[in-house]
Amino acid sequence: MDVINLADAKAHLSELVDRVEAGDSIDISRRGKPVARLTAVAGPRKPIDVAQLRSLTAAMSPQSRSAADLVRSMRDADRY
């Protein structure tokens, strides 16, 4: 993470935004003390397609035992 003073940040804001967009994080300082941080904004989340999720789960074969029993058997098998 880079630290840049406020005057330089004002002069090179466009360049700093490009760097942040590329993945960098930049602290801005005033009189040697950090006062702000430039970081990238998280991208929008993709909505869940409920119909596709239902068709996927419907296509899965039913399990013969519960998840708890499966985890217990895996745990017990690794003990010995």
Secondary structure, 3 states (H helix, E strand, C coil): CEEEEHHHHHHCHHHHHHHHHCCCCEEEEECCEEEEEECCCCCCCCCCCHHHHHHHHHHCCCCCCCHHHHHHHHHHHHHC
